[in-house]
Amino acid sequence: MGINYEVGCSICAYNFHLKEGTASDFTSFENILKKYNVEQKREIKKILKKYDLKSKNRIKNPRYEKNPFSEERIYKCRKCGNLESQLYIRISVPEKWMFDTGKNIYFTEKNILFRIINNCSKCGTRLRHYKESITKCKCPECKMGELKVLNKKVWN
């Protein structure tokens, strides 16, 4: 489930929408792939094939069940202050994987194989995941007004 916010500025009347969370269509890997461009899809599929991440013979692992991890996130641009929602995806593996063949496979480098880097739609700068309350942020348009959540809806 996720939340859709309608946000407005207290000074300039700038209005926009943000959303965050995981929708039911994010549970299917094919649906997640539809949201990416051809080059990103190719890279994701190559990683999944190389590490056999979609194998049906894998022993159930709670950390594997969240792979690939994908959700809508709210981001803030470090340069222009723009706030926007974008899809985030991460493919990672546990430190130790056990296959039914009995082999142990170890991965390092924080176990992240792939991660989408999101850039600002206005200026192109790399975005930062914004974890604070939206109301703590200044208006991305006038840079002075306080942001207020005007409406909040749950989506799935």
C-alpha positions as CSV (number, residue, x, y, z in Angstrom):
1,M,0.0,0.0,0.0
2,G,1.0,3.6,-0.5
3,I,0.0,7.1,0.2
4,N,-0.8,9.8,-2.4
5,Y,-0.3,13.4,-1.1
6,E,-1.7,16.6,-2.5
7,V,0.7,19.3,-1.4
8,G,0.4,23.0,-1.5
9,C,2.4,26.1,-0.7
10,S,1.2,28.5,2.0
11,I,2.4,31.5,0.0
12,C,2.4,31.1,-3.8
13,A,-0.5,28.6,-4.2
14,Y,1.8,26.1,-5.9
15,N,0.1,22.7,-5.9
16,F,1.5,19.2,-6.7
17,H,1.1,15.5,-6.0
18,L,3.6,13.1,-4.4
19,K,3.2,9.4,-3.7
20,E,5.2,6.9,-1.7
21,G,4.8,3.2,-0.9
22,T,4.4,-0.1,-2.6
23,A,1.5,-1.0,-4.9
24,S,0.1,-4.4,-5.5
25,D,1.4,-4.4,-9.1
26,F,5.0,-4.1,-7.6
27,T,4.8,-7.7,-6.4
28,S,5.1,-9.0,-10.0
29,F,8.6,-8.6,-11.4
30,E,7.2,-8.2,-14.9
31,N,5.1,-5.2,-13.8
32,I,8.1,-3.6,-12.1
33,L,10.1,-3.9,-15.4
34,K,7.4,-2.1,-17.3
35,K,8.3,1.1,-15.5
36,Y,11.9,1.2,-16.7
37,N,13.5,2.0,-20.1
38,V,15.0,-0.6,-22.4
39,E,18.6,-0.2,-21.2
40,Q,17.6,-0.5,-17.5
41,K,15.4,-3.6,-18.3
42,R,18.3,-5.3,-20.1
43,E,20.7,-4.6,-17.1
44,I,18.2,-5.9,-14.6
45,K,17.4,-9.1,-16.6
46,K,21.2,-9.8,-17.0
47,I,21.8,-9.6,-13.2
48,L,18.8,-11.8,-12.4
49,K,20.0,-14.4,-14.9
50,K,23.6,-14.3,-13.8
51,Y,22.7,-14.8,-10.1
52,D,19.7,-17.1,-10.8
53,L,17.5,-14.8,-8.8
54,K,14.2,-16.0,-10.3
55,S,15.0,-19.7,-9.8
56,K,12.1,-21.8,-8.5
57,N,14.4,-24.4,-6.9
58,R,15.8,-21.9,-4.4
59,I,15.2,-22.6,-0.8
60,K,12.8,-20.0,0.6
61,N,14.8,-17.2,2.2
62,P,12.9,-14.2,3.9
63,R,15.6,-11.8,2.6
64,Y,15.2,-13.1,-0.9
65,E,11.4,-12.7,-0.9
66,K,11.9,-8.9,-1.1
67,N,13.9,-9.2,-4.3
68,P,13.7,-7.1,-6.3
69,F,12.7,-4.5,-3.8
70,S,10.7,-1.7,-5.5
71,E,8.6,1.2,-4.2
72,E,7.6,4.8,-5.0
73,R,9.7,7.2,-2.9
74,I,9.7,10.9,-2.4
75,Y,13.0,12.6,-3.4
76,K,14.4,16.1,-3.0
77,C,16.8,17.7,-5.3
78,R,20.0,19.0,-3.7
79,K,20.4,21.7,-6.2
80,C,17.0,23.2,-7.1
81,G,15.0,21.9,-4.1
82,N,12.4,20.1,-6.4
83,L,10.3,17.5,-4.6
84,E,9.1,14.6,-6.7
85,S,8.1,10.9,-6.5
86,Q,10.0,8.3,-8.5
87,L,10.2,4.6,-8.6
88,Y,13.1,3.0,-6.7
89,I,14.4,-0.5,-7.4
90,R,17.2,-2.4,-5.7
91,I,18.3,-6.0,-6.3
92,S,20.4,-7.4,-3.5
93,V,21.5,-10.8,-2.3
94,P,22.0,-12.2,1.2
95,E,25.6,-12.7,2.5
96,K,25.1,-16.5,2.2
97,W,22.7,-18.3,-0.1
98,M,21.9,-21.9,0.1
99,F,20.6,-23.7,-3.0
100,D,19.1,-27.2,-2.9
101,T,22.3,-28.5,-4.5
102,G,23.9,-27.8,-1.1
103,K,26.3,-25.2,-2.4
104,N,27.0,-22.1,-0.4
105,I,27.5,-18.8,-2.4
106,Y,28.9,-15.7,-0.7
107,F,28.5,-12.1,-2.0
108,T,30.1,-9.0,-0.6
109,E,30.0,-5.2,-1.3
110,K,27.0,-4.7,0.9
111,N,25.2,-7.3,-1.3
112,I,23.6,-4.8,-3.7
113,L,23.8,-5.9,-7.3
114,F,21.8,-3.1,-8.9
115,R,20.1,0.1,-7.9
116,I,18.4,2.8,-9.9
117,I,19.9,6.3,-9.5
118,N,17.1,8.8,-9.7
119,N,17.8,12.3,-11.2
120,C,15.8,15.5,-10.9
121,S,13.3,16.0,-13.7
122,K,13.9,19.7,-13.6
123,C,17.7,20.1,-13.4
124,G,19.1,16.6,-13.8
125,T,21.0,16.5,-10.5
126,R,21.0,13.2,-8.5
127,L,18.1,13.1,-6.1
128,R,18.2,12.4,-2.4
129,H,15.6,10.1,-0.8
130,Y,13.6,12.5,1.4
131,K,12.6,10.7,4.6
132,E,11.4,13.7,6.7
133,S,7.9,15.1,6.8
134,I,6.8,16.9,3.7
135,T,5.7,19.9,5.9
136,K,9.4,20.4,7.0
137,C,10.3,21.3,3.4
138,K,10.1,24.7,1.7
139,C,8.1,25.2,-1.5
140,P,10.1,24.1,-4.5
141,E,8.6,26.9,-6.6
142,C,8.9,30.1,-4.5
143,K,11.5,28.7,-2.0
144,M,9.8,30.6,0.9
145,G,6.4,29.1,1.7
146,E,5.8,26.2,4.0
147,L,4.3,23.1,2.4
148,K,1.0,21.8,3.7
149,V,-0.6,18.4,3.0
150,L,-4.0,19.3,1.5
151,N,-5.2,15.8,0.9
152,K,-4.0,12.3,1.6
153,K,-5.3,9.1,0.0
154,V,-4.3,5.5,0.4
155,W,-3.5,3.7,-2.9
156,N,-2.9,0.1,-3.8
